[in-house]
Amino acid sequence: MVDLGDYVLRFTFHNQPAMDNTQKNIINTFIDQFGEPPAFVVRAPGRVNLIGEHTDYNDGFVLPLAIERAIWIAARPRADRIVQLHSLDWEETAVFSLTHLQKESGWIEYVKGVAWALQTADLETAGWEGVISGDIPQGAGLSSSAALELAAARVFQAVAGWPWQPIRMAQLSQQAENEWVGVNCGIMDQLIVAAGQGGHALLIDCRHLTTTAVPLPPTTTVVILDTATRRGLVDSAYNERRQQCEATAAFFGVAALRDVAYDTLTAAEPSLTPLHYRRARHVITENERTQQAAAAMQQGDAHRLGQLMNESHASLRDDFEVSGPELNSMVKIAQAQPGCYGARMTGAGFGGCAVALVASDRVETFVTAVAHQYQQSTSLTPHIYISQASEGTAVVP
């Protein structure tokens, strides 16, 4: 059983020191392996999406924030065209040639895919060696893969010396995941990881790639609720949902579901299969909710933001069907707690995390109650992270 007192202490106060320790560990390991300090250290954050799920690849709107948990790489240039990277988390060293890139398997494919995407964009790539580690839970829907991609892109940039352009690097990292790794993700994860702003979420227009920083409502805290269930995007229904959305957009003769008004959808309901109608209804209403959520945040209206988060979860559960028993249980428990303005699943779904907006003075009691009730309900031990909005990918001191 979980010691709930320790549980609250661990997740409320231990987040930032954990990141500091990760940075120290990779530097110390680098010194042990290479006999000198690294030339530089790169940090790329994970992300949590407050609202706007499965809208990014429909050219819609999303409202994520970069979180404090991150991927770190300590590195130095090499004189040849070899990349050698030791992972503390996987306890293995991967090596590949930039001259002869070949698809294989494993975590290094995200780094290799970024190298391939940079080369397709005619950007110079040069060899480097380093040590990597992170504290983003893998498979939890917090974008550990996008963080790995952007961390790698930042290292390639630092070694080669061309200008760092967050939006372009997000696009190339997305290309790496789509075409090299094989996951048809939208641009949200890579863009928020590249361009996050401390203290703010970003309203992202995924068609025009414009961003608007919006502050979290005063005296509120974002709480990430990891259900301790996992999914694999490549093997999940993610690609199937994307194909369903594209087919429905084609029915309306538009580029993406972003271009379909709700009234247009309802008028066409008799001509659509029930499944395609539900999928489109989620995307269209989720775009509306996301823009309304940004407006609520600009006004400091936590109650309205929470209401929209609750509505988003219901839509993801019933219309888009990407939730699951554990996620639904976690969200229901969170929503019932005093001080919780709203909660919803976050990420692609099929497992992973939920996110809650909680009054800052009720966070500890919220965590205690949710942890206890979720474990009683599912016999799973959740992991709960108190998070602040952090900066995007950068070379750090």
C-alpha positions, 0 to 999 in steps of 0.5 A: 500500500502507498504511504499517503503522507510520503506520497504527497511529500514526494510529488509536491516537493521533489519535482525540481530537485529531481531535474537538478539531479538528472542534470548533475548525473549526466554531467558526472557520467559524461566526465567519467566516460570522456575525461572532461566536462561536456561542451554544453548541456541541452534540456527539452521539456515534456508537456501536458495539454490542458485542452485541445485533444486530437485537434492538432492533426485536424489543423485546429487549436490546442492549449498545452504547457511545457512541464518541468520534467525533461530530457537532458543531453550532455554532449561535445562535438566529434571530428567525424560523422559518428553520433555516440549516445549513452542512455542512463535510463536504458543503460546502453550506448547507441552509435550510428553514422550520419553518412549511412543512416539506416532504420532499425529499432529502439529509442535511438531511432528518434535521434536518428530520425531527427538527423535524417529530417535535418539532412532532408532540409539541407541543414548541416549535421556533424558528429557528436557524443554524449550522455542522455537521461530524463525524468519524463514517464515514458508512454504516459502521454507527456511527450517524452518522444517529442522531448527526445527529438527536440533535445537531439535537434538542439544538440545538432544545432549547437554542434553545427552552429546554424540558427535555432528556429523553434518552429522550424525545428518542431516541424522537422522533429514532427517529420522525423516522428511521422516518416522515420518512426512511423507515428502520424502525430500532429505538430502540438507536441513538438511545438510546445516542447520547442517554444514553451514559455514559463508560467504560461500555456500556449494557444497554438493554431496548428494550421498557421503555427502561431502561438499566444501565451496565456497565463494560468488562472491565479492561485491554481495548480496543474496536477498530472495524474498518471494512471500507471497504464501505458499505450503504444502509439504506433500499435494503438488506434491513434492512426485509425482515428486520424484516418477517420478524421481525414475521411470525414474532411474529404466528405465535406470537401475541405482540407481538415475538420477545422473548416467544418462548422458545427451546423454544417456537421449536424445538417449532414448527420444523415449522410454520415456513419454514426462513427464518423459523425461522432469523431467529427463532433468531437474535433469541431466542439473541441476546437471551440472549447479550446478557444473558449478556454484560452479566453477564460484563462486570459480572464483568470476564470478558473471555474470556466476553464475547469468546466471546459476541461470536464466537457472535453473529457466527456467528448473524448470518452464518448465521441472520440472513444480514446479513454479507458476504464482507468482514465475514466476512473481517475478523472471521475475521482479527481472531479469529485474532490474539493478544490478541483475545478476540472479534470480530463484525460490528456495526450493521445489516450488509450492509457497514460495521464489525466490532468487536473486544475486544482486550487493551490491551497487544496493540492495536498489534500487533493493528491492524498484523496485521489491517490487513495481512491484511485488505488482502491478503485483499480488496485493500481498505484498512480504517480502524481506530479505537481507541475509548473509551466516551464521554458522550451528547449534550450542549451542550459548553463 
